[in-house]
Amino acid sequence: MLEPSKFFSLLEENEVEFFTGVPDSLLKYFCAYVTDNVSEEDHIIAANEGNAIGVAAGYHLATGKIPLVYMQNSGMGNATNPLLSLVDEEVYEIPVLLMIGWRGEPGVKDACQHIKQGKITRELLDTMEIPNHVLPEDILEAKGLIEEIVEGMKEDGKPRALVVRRGTFSEYTLGEEDEVRCEMSREEAIEQMLKSVGRESGENLVVSSTGKISRELYEVRERLGQGHEKDFLMVGSMGHASQIALGVALKNEDKQVVCMEGDGSLIMHMGGLATISLNEVTNFKHVILNNCAHDSVGGQPTAAPVVDFQKIAEGAGYRKVMMAERSAELEEKMKELLACEGPALLEVRVEKGAREDLGRPDVEPLDRKKMFMDFLQD
């Protein structure tokens, strides 16, 4: 395994000193080290992977140096446009070192949403004519590769990619931060909201964001003895929960559609708020479970501490915005949310982290999709 500190030193030795990207579970130890050891002006956790390429391009224009952009391979879709239309050698020829977590690597068991992406990761890079290499776990091999890559980038200005397998980096624990403590865990908040949803109407639907929100929603339903047919649990496609919920709400006007997502998910594609308002979906109810962290991929911070989600939603045209910080007020706020004319938003402040024994749904995605669609058709 590579020690994050030693690999970081290799990058420094080769004048790679600026980092930006979206956290990934396979890169979490390296990302944690960067978070703890790089100044805020030289480490930007971007809203999405395409934004990260833009930030990196700006850094190169300002300094002439090579930036590093980290992401999960699922984020390559967001990054493709600026990779091909901005930094490519046939456009502005901007050298960017990509570090890509290889979820769904062929032959390695992983969740279904990563299988296709993992199968075509290197093929997609080849198609984009981005030279790519699997990052060795041996520090001497990694040293030789980094030196070769950086030298090549300085010569031809082309991006390069390091593809990182599961288990490449040894463990590094993110340092403790001065966090604002919240009364509720995310799972406790979800359970309380589901009880409110169930009491108000049997016809309320839930679309939940990928990661731990969907996993906790599934387990809470099990614990409450409720079915799963009214929930669409996202896998992959981070940042798109609200637009899926919009599509569902537009064609189910007799039902309340509750979109549950985290702060990182909303920030990733915040422009969707305007689209929701433009379409005047009165049955659209938006719940933001805000813990100021990318909780599903290592707990790195999001930009949420400086974002006022309520003002942004209100400015985008939402008819009602609310906040719940304590368990005692969440039930009442949830009743208001379901009773009001949408689109409406409820921001719920929750604690960072999840219990260690949190499980995963034991119903396959295609079966969950069929249950959800059958319920709507009935």
C-alpha positions in Angstrom: 0.0 0.0 0.0 1.0 3.6 -0.5 1.2 5.8 2.5 -0.7 9.0 1.7 2.1 11.2 3.1 4.8 9.6 1.0 2.8 9.8 -2.2 2.0 13.4 -1.4 5.7 14.1 -1.1 6.3 12.5 -4.5 3.8 15.0 -6.0 5.5 17.9 -4.2 8.9 16.8 -5.5 7.4 17.1 -9.0 5.9 20.5 -8.4 2.3 19.2 -8.2 1.1 21.4 -5.4 -2.6 22.3 -6.2 -5.5 19.9 -5.6 -9.1 20.1 -6.5 -11.9 17.5 -7.0 -14.8 15.7 -5.6 -14.1 13.1 -2.8 -14.2 9.4 -3.5 -14.3 6.4 -1.1 -11.2 4.8 -2.8 -9.3 8.0 -2.5 -10.5 9.0 0.9 -7.2 8.5 2.8 -5.3 10.5 0.3 -8.0 13.2 0.2 -8.0 13.3 4.0 -4.3 13.9 4.0 -4.6 16.7 1.5 -7.4 18.3 3.5 -5.2 18.2 6.7 -1.9 19.3 5.0 -2.7 21.7 2.2 -3.9 25.3 2.6 -7.4 26.2 1.6 -6.3 28.3 -1.4 -4.4 25.2 -2.8 -7.1 22.6 -2.1 -10.6 23.3 -3.5 -13.3 20.7 -2.9 -15.4 21.4 -6.0 -19.2 21.2 -6.4 -18.8 18.7 -9.2 -16.0 17.1 -11.3 -16.5 19.4 -14.3 -16.1 22.4 -12.0 -12.9 20.9 -10.7 -11.5 20.7 -14.2 -12.4 24.4 -14.6 -10.7 25.4 -11.4 -7.6 23.4 -12.4 -7.5 25.1 -15.7 -7.6 28.5 -14.1 -4.8 27.5 -11.7 -2.6 26.5 -14.7 -3.4 29.7 -16.5 -2.4 31.7 -13.4 0.8 29.8 -12.6 1.9 27.6 -15.5 2.0 24.6 -13.1 0.3 21.2 -13.2 -2.8 20.8 -11.0 -4.2 17.5 -9.7 -7.9 16.7 -10.0 -9.3 13.8 -8.0 -12.6 12.1 -8.6 -14.5 8.8 -8.6 -14.8 7.2 -12.1 -18.5 7.9 -11.9 -17.6 11.6 -12.0 -15.9 11.3 -15.4 -19.3 12.1 -17.0 -19.3 15.5 -15.4 -15.7 16.0 -16.4 -15.9 14.9 -20.0 -17.1 18.3 -21.4 -14.3 20.5 -20.1 -11.7 17.7 -20.6 -12.6 17.6 -24.3 -13.6 21.2 -25.0 -11.3 23.2 -22.7 -8.1 21.4 -21.7 -7.6 19.2 -24.7 -4.5 19.6 -26.8 -6.7 20.7 -29.8 -8.2 23.6 -27.7 -6.1 25.2 -24.9 -3.7 22.4 -24.3 -3.8 22.5 -20.5 -2.0 19.8 -18.6 -4.1 18.3 -15.8 -3.2 15.3 -13.7 -6.3 13.2 -13.1 -6.5 10.8 -10.1 -9.5 8.5 -10.6 -10.9 6.0 -8.1 -11.6 2.8 -10.0 -15.0 1.7 -8.6 -16.4 -1.4 -10.3 -13.0 -2.6 -11.5 -13.5 -5.8 -13.5 -13.1 -8.9 -11.3 -13.6 -6.9 -8.1 -17.0 -7.1 -6.4 -18.8 -3.8 -6.2 -22.3 -2.2 -6.1 -24.3 -2.5 -9.4 -24.1 1.2 -10.2 -20.3 0.9 -10.6 -20.1 -2.2 -12.8 -20.5 -0.6 -16.2 -18.5 2.5 -15.3 -15.7 0.3 -14.0 -15.7 -1.9 -17.1 -15.2 1.1 -19.4 -13.1 3.5 -17.3 -9.8 3.0 -19.1 -11.5 2.5 -22.4 -13.2 5.8 -22.0 -9.9 7.5 -21.2 -8.4 5.9 -24.2 -11.3 7.2 -26.4 -10.6 10.7 -25.1 -6.9 10.2 -25.9 -5.9 10.7 -22.3 -2.8 8.5 -21.5 -3.7 6.6 -18.3 -1.9 4.3 -15.9 -2.8 2.2 -12.9 -1.2 3.7 -9.8 1.3 1.2 -8.4 1.2 0.3 -4.7 5.0 0.3 -4.5 6.4 3.7 -3.7 9.5 3.3 -5.9 7.3 2.3 -8.9 5.0 5.2 -8.1 7.9 7.6 -8.0 9.1 6.5 -11.5 5.7 6.8 -12.9 5.0 10.3 -11.5 8.3 11.5 -12.8 7.5 10.1 -16.3 4.0 11.5 -16.3 4.9 15.0 -15.2 7.8 15.2 -17.7 5.5 14.1 -20.5 2.8 16.7 -19.5 5.4 19.4 -19.5 6.5 18.4 -23.0 3.1 18.0 -24.7 0.6 19.8 -22.5 -1.8 16.8 -22.5 -3.8 15.6 -19.5 -2.8 12.3 -17.9 -4.7 10.0 -15.6 -3.8 7.8 -12.7 -6.4 5.1 -12.1 -6.5 4.0 -8.5 -7.6 0.5 -7.4 -9.3 -0.3 -4.1 -6.9 -0.6 -1.3 -4.0 1.3 -3.0 -3.7 3.8 -0.1 -3.0 2.9 3.5 -5.3 4.4 6.2 -5.1 8.0 7.2 -7.7 9.6 9.6 -9.0 13.0 8.9 -8.1 15.4 11.7 -10.7 16.6 14.0 -12.4 19.9 13.0 -14.4 22.4 15.1 -17.8 21.1 14.1 -21.1 22.4 15.1 -22.9 19.6 16.9 -26.4 18.8 15.9 -29.1 17.2 18.0 -30.2 14.6 15.5 -28.4 11.9 13.5 -29.5 11.7 9.9 -31.1 8.3 10.4 -33.1 9.6 13.4 -34.3 12.5 11.3 -35.3 10.2 8.4 -37.3 8.0 10.8 -39.2 10.9 12.3 -39.9 12.3 8.8 -41.2 8.9 7.6 -43.5 8.7 10.5 -44.9 12.1 9.5 -45.2 11.1 5.9 -47.0 8.0 6.7 -49.5 9.7 9.0 -50.3 12.5 6.6 -51.2 10.3 3.6 -50.7 6.8 2.2 -50.0 8.4 -1.2 -46.7 10.3 -0.4 -43.7 9.3 -2.5 -40.0 9.6 -1.6 -37.1 9.9 -3.9 -33.8 9.6 -2.0 -30.3 10.5 -3.0 -27.5 8.0 -3.5 -25.3 6.8 -0.6 -26.2 6.6 3.0 -29.5 8.5 2.8 -31.0 5.8 0.7 -29.4 3.1 2.8 -30.8 4.6 6.0 -34.2 5.2 4.4 -34.4 1.5 3.5 -33.4 0.3 7.0 -35.9 2.7 8.7 -38.7 1.3 6.5 -37.7 -2.2 7.6 -37.6 -1.2 11.2 -41.0 0.4 11.0 -42.5 -2.6 9.2 -43.3 -0.5 6.1 -43.1 -1.4 2.5 -40.6 0.0 0.0 -43.0 0.5 -3.0 -43.4 4.2 -2.4 -39.6 4.9 -2.4 -37.2 5.4 -5.3 -33.7 4.8 -3.9 -31.1 6.3 -6.1 -27.8 4.5 -6.8 -25.1 6.5 -8.5 -26.0 9.7 -10.4 -25.1 12.0 -7.5 -26.7 15.4 -7.7 -29.7 14.3 -9.8 -32.2 13.4 -7.1 -34.2 16.6 -7.4 -34.6 16.2 -11.1 -35.8 12.6 -10.8 -38.3 13.7 -8.2 -39.4 16.5 -10.5 -40.1 14.0 -13.3 -42.1 11.9 -10.9 -44.0 14.8 -9.5 -45.1 16.2 -12.8 -47.0 13.1 -13.7 -48.4 12.3 -10.2 -50.1 15.5 -9.3 -52.4 13.7 -6.8 -49.4 12.6 -4.7 -46.9 14.5 -2.6 -43.3 13.8 -3.8 -40.6 14.2 -1.2 -37.1 14.5 -2.4 -34.5 13.7 0.3 -30.9 14.6 -0.5 -27.7 15.8 1.2 -26.0 19.1 1.1 -23.2 17.8 -1.2 -25.8 16.4 -3.6 -27.7 19.6 -3.9 -24.6 21.7 -4.3 -23.4 19.5 -7.1 -26.2 20.6 -9.4 -27.9 23.5 -7.7 -29.3 24.9 -10.9 -32.0 22.3 -10.7 -33.8 24.4 -8.2 -34.7 27.0 -10.9 -36.0 24.2 -13.2 -38.3 22.9 -10.4 -39.7 26.4 -9.7 -40.2 27.2 -13.4 -42.4 24.2 -13.8 -44.6 25.2 -10.8 -44.8 21.7 -9.3 -47.1 22.3 -6.3 -46.6 18.7 -5.0 -42.8 18.9 -4.9 -41.3 18.9 -1.4 -37.6 19.2 -1.0 -35.8 18.0 2.1 -32.1 18.8 2.5 -30.3 16.7 5.2 -27.4 19.0 5.9 -24.4 17.8 7.8 -21.8 19.9 5.9 -20.0 16.7 4.7 -19.5 14.3 1.9 -20.5 11.6 4.3 -20.7 8.6 2.0 -17.1 8.9 0.7 -15.0 9.8 3.8 -16.6 12.8 5.5 -14.7 15.6 3.7 -16.3 19.0 4.1 -18.7 20.5 1.6 -19.3 24.2 1.0 -22.5 24.0 3.0 -21.2 26.2 6.0 -21.2 29.2 3.7 -24.4 28.4 1.8 -27.9 29.6 2.8 -30.0 26.9 1.1 -33.2 28.6 2.2 -32.4 31.9 0.6 -31.1 30.2 -2.6 -34.3 28.2 -2.9 -36.4 31.2 -2.2 -34.5 33.2 -4.8 -35.0 30.4 -7.3 -38.8 30.6 -6.8 -39.7 28.1 -4.1 -42.9 29.1 -2.5 -42.0 28.2 1.1 -38.7 27.5 2.9 -38.1 26.2 6.4 -35.5 25.0 8.8 -35.5 22.2 11.5 -32.6 21.9 13.9 -34.2 19.9 16.7 -36.2 16.8 16.9 -39.0 18.6 18.7 -39.7 20.9 15.8 -39.1 18.4 12.9 -42.5 16.8 13.2 -44.3 20.1 13.0 -42.1 21.4 10.1 -42.7 18.2 8.2 -46.5 18.6 8.6 -46.2 22.2 7.3 -44.1 20.9 4.3 -46.6 18.4 3.3 -49.6 20.7 3.7 -48.2 23.7 1.9 -48.2 24.5 -1.8 -44.8 23.7 -3.4 -42.3 23.7 -4.5 -41.1 24.0 -0.9 -37.9 23.2 1.0 -37.1 22.0 4.5 -33.5 22.1 5.6 -32.8 19.7 8.4 -29.5 20.0 10.3 -28.1 16.6 11.2 -25.0 15.2 12.7 -22.1 14.0 10.5 -21.5 10.2 10.4 -23.5 7.0 10.4 -23.6 3.9 12.5 -20.9 1.3 11.6 -23.4 -1.6 11.0 -25.5 0.3 8.5 -26.6 -2.2 5.9 -27.5 -2.1 2.2 -30.9 -2.8 0.6 -31.3 -6.5 0.0 -33.7 -5.9 -2.9 -32.1 -5.5 -6.3 -32.5 -2.1 -8.1 -34.5 -3.5 -10.9 -36.9 -5.1 -8.5 -37.2 -1.8 -6.5 -37.9 0.0 -9.7 -40.7 -2.4 -10.6 -42.2 -2.1 -7.1 -42.2 1.7 -7.4 -43.7 1.8 -11.0 -46.3 -0.9 -10.1 -47.5 1.2 -7.2 -47.8 4.3 -9.4 -49.7 2.4 -12.0 -52.1 0.9 -9.5 
